[in-house]
Amino acid sequence: MEEILKTIISNLVDDKEAVEINQVENEKSITFEVKVAENDMGKVIGRQGRIAKAIRTVMKAFASKEHKKVSVEFIG
């Protein structure tokens, strides 16, 4: 799942080397902490958070196959 998230994020940003994804896993849930360059944060979040919401929706769809809950946090 981390590779899918990294692919989505790296296609949105200009500085692909600055993308960092940390995965924190519990028994039933996974939290992805996404760090991108300051200049790219707006591109990842989108207007009124629409792109961020879409990314979270896609990740929840992948996680439902593994019967886990996923949350994606964007850290500035």
C-alpha positions, -999 to +999 in steps of 0.1 A: +000+000+000+029+023+007+041+020-029+006+030-042+006+061-020+041+070-030+032+067-067+001+089-063+020+116-043+051+116-065+029+122-096+015+153-080+047+170-068+076+187-085+103+177-060+100+139-060+131+134-038+115+153-010+086+129-006+088+109+026+062+084+038+063+069+073+041+040+081+028+034+116+010+001+119-013-012+147-033-044+148-063-030+129-051+003+115-023+018+095-014+055+096+007+070+068+025+103+075+033+121+043+060+148+041+066+168+010+085+200+002+069+232+014+063+243-022+044+211-031+021+210+000-006+230-018-006+206-047-010+176-025-038+191-004-056+209-033-084+235-031-105+230+000-087+197+006-103+179-024-071+161-036-062+151+000-097+137+004-095+118-029-061+103-018-076+092+015-106+076-003-083+056-027-062+044+002-093+033+022-104+013-008-071-006-009-071-011+028-106-026+028-092-055+009-069-062+038-096-056+064-077-027+080-084+010+085-061+036+070-055+072+077-033+095+057-018+126+075+000+154+056+028+169+077+042+202+068 
